[in-house]
Amino acid sequence: MGNSKLSKEEKEEIIKKTKYTPEDIEQLIKDFKVAAASDKKSGFSQEEFIKFFKVRFSNWDEASMVRMFTLFDSDGNGVIDVKEFITALYLMAKAPTLDKLGFFFDLFDSDKSGYLEREEVDKLVNIVVCCGKGLGYSINDAIDYAVSITSCRHIADYQKGMSREEFIKSASQSENFVKVICFYESPCMQLY
């Protein structure tokens, strides 16, 4: 299957940039081959990607899953290769919290303006509420966690919306928000 192999140099680069061991990389390659094989095409189609991640993010809507696919398809060819797949898993499971929050911002900044506008914040709040409910938080608590980081007091230019830097700063200071979206190492929705 094309796009399911890494060169020695690519493996070394991934090991350097992530917390994965050589054994982890080999296991991820095997898992990628299985997950990406259902349509007999090379790589991970959008449908396969959504199927794989939907199990782990059952509360996310289809549009958010498609957006996640688009972000991880770094070369824009419509197929996730093994390197993009391993990078996606690293970012969602093992990357530092600030990197994850940056990704989370990018996921919801659907117009790529560099700001979260009202509609984008609404989608973010809905996802946080769904994740919070799935983890046993009350709806009110989950809403409070999301709204507390997106409130006007954290936004310099309310007309533009919340910038990436403002979002990361505000979200990283909210332990509850970070817990709700499972960015701490915890038993909740482990990706890998």
Secondary structure, 3 states (H helix, E strand, C coil): CCCCCCCHHHHHHHHHHCCCCHHHHHHHHHHHHHHCCCCCCCCECHHHHHHHHHHHCCCCCHHHHHHHHHHHCCCCCCCECHHHHHHHHHHHHCCCHHHHHHHHHHHHCCCCCCEECHHHHHHHHHHHHHHHHHCCCCHHHHHHHHHHHHCHHHCCCCCCCEEHHHHHHHHHCCHHHHHHCCCCCCCCCCCC
